Amino acid sequence: MLAFSEAATDNLFAGLTANDYEAFSRDFDSDMYDELSVTDFAAWKQELDNKIGNYLSLNVDQVTQSDEFYVVVYQAKFDKAKQVTVTVVFHASDHSIALLSFDSEKFSWSAFD
């Protein structure tokens, strides 16, 4: 497991739980800020809450490296969806988050779809 990814992902989910965009997006690169901006966050978070509920827990499923990226796939549990695949892609150079996606039966969202 990559130490930087654990810290960044913990922060991401702490911000999500607290409904705190600044904390949630702290490690985003500039493209991710554009893809899920502060103005889009409230509506995105409401849809996520309505469909899969509150975040409960997270386990690392796999870690791979692809070119200049680390791809970390998690299995997350939410109170309305027991299996949500969350993929966080990090730049290898500065460890910022380049891509984020959530995939479950009830809610599917990816940056850059």
MDTraj code that builds the backbone (N, CA, C; nanometers):
import mdtraj as md
import numpy as np

residues = "MET LEU ALA PHE SER GLU ALA ALA THR ASP ASN LEU PHE ALA GLY LEU THR ALA ASN ASP TYR GLU ALA PHE SER ARG ASP PHE ASP SER ASP MET TYR ASP GLU LEU SER VAL THR ASP PHE ALA ALA TRP LYS GLN GLU LEU ASP ASN LYS ILE GLY ASN TYR LEU SER LEU ASN VAL ASP GLN VAL THR GLN SER ASP GLU PHE TYR VAL VAL VAL TYR GLN ALA LYS PHE ASP LYS ALA LYS GLN VAL THR VAL THR VAL VAL PHE HIS ALA SER ASP HIS SER ILE ALA LEU LEU SER PHE ASP SER GLU LYS PHE SER TRP SER ALA PHE ASP".split()
xyz = np.array([
    [0.0845, -0.1193, 0.0000],
    [0.0000, 0.0000, 0.0000],
    [0.0881, 0.1244, 0.0000],
    [0.0449, 0.2230, -0.0720],
    [0.1194, 0.3472, -0.0830],
    [0.0786, 0.4407, 0.0305],
    [0.1746, 0.4838, 0.1093],
    [0.1443, 0.5683, 0.2261],
    [0.0729, 0.6970, 0.1855],
    [0.1180, 0.7615, 0.0778],
    [0.0560, 0.8872, 0.0358],
    [-0.0886, 0.8668, -0.0067],
    [-0.1181, 0.7539, -0.0699],
    [-0.2549, 0.7327, -0.1183],
    [-0.3508, 0.7106, -0.0023],
    [-0.3043, 0.6429, 0.1013],
    [-0.3888, 0.6193, 0.2182],
    [-0.4264, 0.7518, 0.2851],
    [-0.3294, 0.8392, 0.3037],
    [-0.3547, 0.9695, 0.3655],
    [-0.4498, 1.0527, 0.2794],
    [-0.4259, 1.0558, 0.1495],
    [-0.5101, 1.1354, 0.0592],
    [-0.6522, 1.0804, 0.0536],
    [-0.6655, 0.9477, 0.0506],
    [-0.7981, 0.8870, 0.0435],
    [-0.8730, 0.9045, 0.1747],
    [-0.8031, 0.8912, 0.2874],
    [-0.8664, 0.9167, 0.4174],
    [-0.9198, 1.0599, 0.4216],
    [-0.8409, 1.1537, 0.3729],
    [-0.8814, 1.2937, 0.3694],
    [-1.0019, 1.3149, 0.2775],
    [-0.9987, 1.2500, 0.1621],
    [-1.1082, 1.2581, 0.0647],
    [-1.2396, 1.2142, 0.1299],
    [-1.2365, 1.1002, 0.1981],
    [-1.3592, 1.0482, 0.2592],
    [-1.3994, 1.1240, 0.3852],
    [-1.3028, 1.1784, 0.4584],
    [-1.3356, 1.2640, 0.5729],
    [-1.4088, 1.3888, 0.5239],
    [-1.3595, 1.4476, 0.4148],
    [-1.4256, 1.5644, 0.3550],
    [-1.5633, 1.5305, 0.3011],
    [-1.5760, 1.4129, 0.2415],
    [-1.7056, 1.3677, 0.1903],
    [-1.8046, 1.3538, 0.3054],
    [-1.7623, 1.2874, 0.4122],
    [-1.8487, 1.2653, 0.5287],
    [-1.8891, 1.3967, 0.5937],
    [-1.7963, 1.4911, 0.6035],
    [-1.8221, 1.6203, 0.6674],
    [-1.8900, 1.7205, 0.5738],
    [-1.9092, 1.6806, 0.4471],
    [-1.9658, 1.7708, 0.3466],
    [-1.8784, 1.8953, 0.3319],
    [-1.7476, 1.8729, 0.3329],
    [-1.6478, 1.9798, 0.3305],
    [-1.5682, 1.9691, 0.2001],
    [-1.6069, 2.0515, 0.1019],
    [-1.5418, 2.0440, -0.0294],
    [-1.3927, 2.0717, -0.0214],
    [-1.3544, 2.1681, 0.0604],
    [-1.2125, 2.2044, 0.0689],
    [-1.1281, 2.0846, 0.1127],
    [-1.1749, 2.0122, 0.2140],
    [-1.1032, 1.8924, 0.2603],
    [-1.1128, 1.7805, 0.1558],
    [-1.2325, 1.7595, 0.1024],
    [-1.2565, 1.6547, 0.0029],
    [-1.1635, 1.6685, -0.1171],
    [-1.1458, 1.7915, -0.1635],
    [-1.0728, 1.8166, -0.2886],
    [-0.9264, 1.8573, -0.2669],
    [-0.8792, 1.8516, -0.1436],
    [-0.7459, 1.9035, -0.1098],
    [-0.6351, 1.8498, -0.2012],
    [-0.6437, 1.7233, -0.2399],
    [-0.5364, 1.6614, -0.3182],
    [-0.5673, 1.6517, -0.4672],
    [-0.6740, 1.7182, -0.5136],
    [-0.7077, 1.7163, -0.6567],
    [-0.6025, 1.7899, -0.7388],
    [-0.5795, 1.7424, -0.8613],
    [-0.5018, 1.8219, -0.9567],
    [-0.5968, 1.9240, -1.0207],
    [-0.5451, 2.0113, -1.1060],
    [-0.6288, 2.1197, -1.1606],
    [-0.7432, 2.0658, -1.2462],
    [-0.7228, 1.9564, -1.3185],
    [-0.8303, 1.8988, -1.3998],
    [-0.9431, 1.8444, -1.3126],
    [-0.9079, 1.7825, -1.1998],
    [-1.0108, 1.7314, -1.1097],
    [-1.0897, 1.8463, -1.0461],
    [-1.0221, 1.9574, -1.0137],
    [-1.0941, 2.0750, -0.9632],
    [-1.1966, 2.1216, -1.0658],
    [-1.1592, 2.1189, -1.1941],
    [-1.2509, 2.1602, -1.3004],
    [-1.3655, 2.0596, -1.3151],
    [-1.3339, 1.9310, -1.3025],
    [-1.4328, 1.8254, -1.3236],
    [-1.5373, 1.8198, -1.2113],
    [-1.4937, 1.8406, -1.0883],
    [-1.5858, 1.8405, -0.9743],
    [-1.5545, 1.9649, -0.8915],
    [-1.6123, 2.0757, -0.9369],
    [-1.5838, 2.2055, -0.8748],
    [-1.6659, 2.2244, -0.7482],
    [-1.6326, 2.3259, -0.6741],
    [-1.7068, 2.3574, -0.5511],
    [-1.8537, 2.3844, -0.5828],
    [-1.8825, 2.4422, -0.6989],
    [-2.0217, 2.4710, -0.7359],
    [-2.0979, 2.3434, -0.7720],
    [-2.0290, 2.2417, -0.8189],
    [-2.0933, 2.1138, -0.8534],
    [-2.1036, 2.0194, -0.7340],
    [-2.0232, 2.0441, -0.6317],
    [-2.0094, 1.9483, -0.5218],
    [-2.1405, 1.9208, -0.4486],
    [-2.2172, 2.0240, -0.4165],
    [-2.3399, 2.0062, -0.3381],
    [-2.4389, 1.9143, -0.4098],
    [-2.4603, 1.9364, -0.5379],
    [-2.5542, 1.8531, -0.6148],
    [-2.5000, 1.7109, -0.6299],
    [-2.3709, 1.6983, -0.6558],
    [-2.3071, 1.5667, -0.6686],
    [-2.3192, 1.4889, -0.5380],
    [-2.2901, 1.5571, -0.4256],
    [-2.2952, 1.4931, -0.2944],
    [-2.4388, 1.4536, -0.2598],
    [-2.5362, 1.5369, -0.2944],
    [-2.6759, 1.5042, -0.2662],
    [-2.7186, 1.3798, -0.3440],
    [-2.6779, 1.3701, -0.4702],
    [-2.7104, 1.2518, -0.5508],
    [-2.6450, 1.1270, -0.4906],
    [-2.5186, 1.1390, -0.4513],
    [-2.4481, 1.0281, -0.3884],
    [-2.5196, 0.9863, -0.2597],
    [-2.5543, 1.0821, -0.1747],
    [-2.6240, 1.0525, -0.0486],
    [-2.7588, 0.9850, -0.0739],
    [-2.8341, 1.0356, -0.1707],
    [-2.9662, 0.9801, -0.2014],
    [-2.9574, 0.8373, -0.2532],
    [-2.8562, 0.8082, -0.3329],
    [-2.8480, 0.6774, -0.3975],
    [-2.7715, 0.5732, -0.3168],
    [-2.6597, 0.6117, -0.2542],
    [-2.5815, 0.5103, -0.1815],
    [-2.5648, 0.5418, -0.0338],
    [-2.6084, 0.6585, 0.0083],
    [-2.6103, 0.6903, 0.1509],
    [-2.4771, 0.7361, 0.2057],
    [-2.4620, 0.7165, 0.3345],
    [-2.3431, 0.7629, 0.4059],
    [-2.2291, 0.6635, 0.3942],
    [-2.1104, 0.7159, 0.3832],
    [-1.9888, 0.6353, 0.3771],
    [-1.9673, 0.5640, 0.5096],
    [-1.9346, 0.4339, 0.5030],
    [-1.9092, 0.3548, 0.6231],
    [-1.7641, 0.3085, 0.6347],
    [-1.7132, 0.2428, 0.5299],
    [-1.5772, 0.1879, 0.5391],
    [-1.5177, 0.1664, 0.4004],
    [-1.3874, 0.1364, 0.3995],
    [-1.3109, 0.1273, 0.2758],
    [-1.1992, 0.0258, 0.2930],
    [-1.1806, -0.0586, 0.1920],
    [-1.0686, -0.1534, 0.1897],
    [-0.9995, -0.1465, 0.0550],
    [-0.8676, -0.1551, 0.0566],
    [-0.7913, -0.1558, -0.0687],
    [-0.8149, -0.2883, -0.1393],
    [-0.8482, -0.2814, -0.2665],
    [-0.8685, -0.3999, -0.3486],
    [-0.7425, -0.4297, -0.4287],
    [-0.6908, -0.3265, -0.4975],
    [-0.5676, -0.3461, -0.5746],
    [-0.4975, -0.2141, -0.6008],
    [-0.3670, -0.2234, -0.6184],
    [-0.2838, -0.1072, -0.6507],
    [-0.2014, -0.1449, -0.7739],
    [-0.2067, -0.0618, -0.8760],
    [-0.1271, -0.0853, -0.9964],
    [-0.0607, 0.0449, -1.0380],
    [0.0447, 0.0313, -1.1185],
    [0.1077, 0.1503, -1.1757],
    [0.0921, 0.1438, -1.3260],
    [0.0485, 0.2538, -1.3827],
    [0.0302, 0.2636, -1.5263],
    [0.0952, 0.3932, -1.5717],
    [0.2064, 0.3799, -1.6408],
    [0.2835, 0.4963, -1.6844],
    [0.3148, 0.5864, -1.5655],
    [0.2681, 0.7120, -1.5716],
    [0.3015, 0.8059, -1.4639],
    [0.1918, 0.8125, -1.3578],
    [0.1078, 0.7092, -1.3501],
    [-0.0030, 0.7074, -1.2550],
    [-0.0006, 0.5840, -1.1660],
    [-0.0476, 0.6032, -1.0444],
    [-0.0801, 0.4908, -0.9564],
    [-0.2318, 0.4805, -0.9526],
    [-0.2835, 0.3617, -0.9769],
    [-0.4275, 0.3387, -0.9754],
    [-0.4593, 0.2549, -0.8513],
    [-0.5390, 0.3121, -0.7614],
    [-0.5758, 0.2420, -0.6380],
    [-0.7269, 0.2169, -0.6423],
    [-0.7630, 0.0884, -0.6374],
    [-0.9033, 0.0484, -0.6413],
    [-0.9436, 0.0030, -0.5012],
    [-1.0524, 0.0605, -0.4537],
    [-1.1040, 0.0299, -0.3201],
    [-1.2418, -0.0337, -0.3322],
    [-1.2769, -0.1141, -0.2334],
    [-1.4152, -0.1590, -0.2156],
    [-1.4675, -0.0836, -0.0943],
    [-1.5690, -0.0027, -0.1166],
    [-1.6245, 0.0809, -0.0109],
    [-1.7641, 0.0325, 0.0259],
    [-1.8014, 0.0608, 0.1489],
    [-1.9370, 0.0325, 0.1954],
    [-2.0027, 0.1649, 0.2322],
    [-2.1257, 0.1784, 0.1876],
    [-2.2106, 0.2913, 0.2230],
    [-2.3374, 0.2325, 0.2843],
    [-2.4142, 0.3103, 0.3579],
    [-2.5273, 0.2493, 0.4277],
    [-2.6407, 0.2037, 0.3361],
    [-2.6448, 0.2531, 0.2118],
    [-2.7469, 0.2058, 0.1174],
    [-2.6879, 0.1182, 0.0073],
    [-2.5570, 0.0991, 0.0076],
    [-2.4900, 0.0174, -0.0954],
    [-2.3687, -0.0488, -0.0313],
    [-2.3751, -0.1789, -0.0194],
    [-2.2685, -0.2507, 0.0517],
    [-2.1447, -0.2725, -0.0349],
    [-2.1566, -0.2556, -0.1646],
    [-2.0392, -0.2698, -0.2498],
    [-2.0322, -0.1566, -0.3510],
    [-1.9368, -0.0688, -0.3271],
    [-1.9112, 0.0431, -0.4171],
    [-1.7632, 0.0386, -0.4504],
    [-1.7322, 0.0286, -0.5789],
    [-1.5930, 0.0304, -0.6217],
    [-1.5525, 0.1762, -0.6413],
    [-1.4519, 0.2173, -0.5661],
    [-1.4010, 0.3542, -0.5752],
    [-1.2594, 0.3457, -0.6306],
    [-1.2354, 0.4147, -0.7405],
    [-1.1036, 0.4171, -0.8020],
    [-1.0463, 0.5569, -0.7882],
    [-0.9251, 0.5631, -0.7340],
    [-0.8549, 0.6905, -0.7194],
    [-0.7231, 0.6769, -0.7952],
    [-0.7020, 0.7672, -0.8900],
    [-0.5799, 0.7644, -0.9715],
    [-0.4927, 0.8823, -0.9304],
    [-0.3692, 0.8507, -0.8939],
    [-0.2735, 0.9509, -0.8463],
    [-0.1636, 0.9722, -0.9485],
    [-0.1182, 1.0971, -0.9613],
    [0.0032, 1.1249, -1.0380],
    [0.1205, 1.0694, -0.9582],
    [0.2090, 0.9947, -1.0227],
    [0.3262, 0.9406, -0.9540],
    [0.4208, 1.0525, -0.9113],
    [0.4234, 1.1609, -0.9881],
    [0.5195, 1.2685, -0.9632],
    [0.4895, 1.3476, -0.8359],
    [0.3651, 1.3954, -0.8209],
    [0.3341, 1.4828, -0.7065],
    [0.2246, 1.4266, -0.6153],
    [0.1758, 1.3073, -0.6490],
    [0.0746, 1.2361, -0.5697],
    [-0.0610, 1.3055, -0.5642],
    [-0.0850, 1.4008, -0.6541],
    [-0.2175, 1.4623, -0.6597],
    [-0.3154, 1.3651, -0.7259],
    [-0.4439, 1.3868, -0.7013],
    [-0.5482, 1.2991, -0.7552],
    [-0.5840, 1.3452, -0.8965],
    [-0.5636, 1.2546, -0.9920],
    [-0.5881, 1.2840, -1.1325],
    [-0.7269, 1.2400, -1.1766],
    [-0.7819, 1.1398, -1.1100],
    [-0.9117, 1.0874, -1.1495],
    [-0.9767, 1.0210, -1.0299],
    [-1.1086, 1.0283, -1.0263],
    [-1.1860, 0.9678, -0.9194],
    [-1.3105, 0.9078, -0.9813],
    [-1.3469, 0.7866, -0.9375],
    [-1.4727, 0.7297, -0.9848],
    [-1.5376, 0.6467, -0.8753],
    [-1.6704, 0.6424, -0.8788],
    [-1.7532, 0.5613, -0.7909],
    [-1.8392, 0.4740, -0.8801],
    [-1.8468, 0.3452, -0.8494],
    [-1.9266, 0.2563, -0.9324],
    [-1.9998, 0.1554, -0.8444],
    [-2.1330, 0.1564, -0.8548],
    [-2.2167, 0.0599, -0.7846],
    [-2.3443, 0.0422, -0.8662],
    [-2.4309, -0.0468, -0.8186],
    [-2.5588, -0.0661, -0.8889],
    [-2.6422, 0.0612, -0.8878],
    [-2.6349, 0.1380, -0.7792],
    [-2.7234, 0.2523, -0.7610],
    [-2.6633, 0.3868, -0.8014],
    [-2.5314, 0.3948, -0.8057],
    [-2.4665, 0.5229, -0.8333],
    [-2.3372, 0.4953, -0.9088],
    [-2.3256, 0.5581, -1.0234],
    [-2.2028, 0.5442, -1.1011],
    [-2.1612, 0.6825, -1.1492],
    [-2.0400, 0.7220, -1.1159],
    [-1.9895, 0.8528, -1.1567],
    [-1.8391, 0.8427, -1.1750],
    [-1.7916, 0.9048, -1.2796],
    [-1.6480, 0.9118, -1.3029],
    [-1.6138, 1.0481, -1.3603],
    [-1.5030, 1.1018, -1.3119],
    [-1.4509, 1.2227, -1.3754],
    [-1.4113, 1.1855, -1.5179],
    [-1.4344, 1.2718, -1.6105],
    [-1.3934, 1.2537, -1.7500],
    [-1.4710, 1.1427, -1.8215],
    [-1.5970, 1.1230, -1.7857],
    [-1.6795, 1.0275, -1.8616],
    [-1.7173, 1.0882, -1.9946],
])
top = md.Topology()
chain = top.add_chain()
for i, resn in enumerate(residues, 1):
    res = top.add_residue(resn, chain, resSeq=i)
    for name in ("N", "CA", "C"):
        top.add_atom(name, md.element.get_by_symbol(name[0]), res)
traj = md.Trajectory(xyz[None], top)
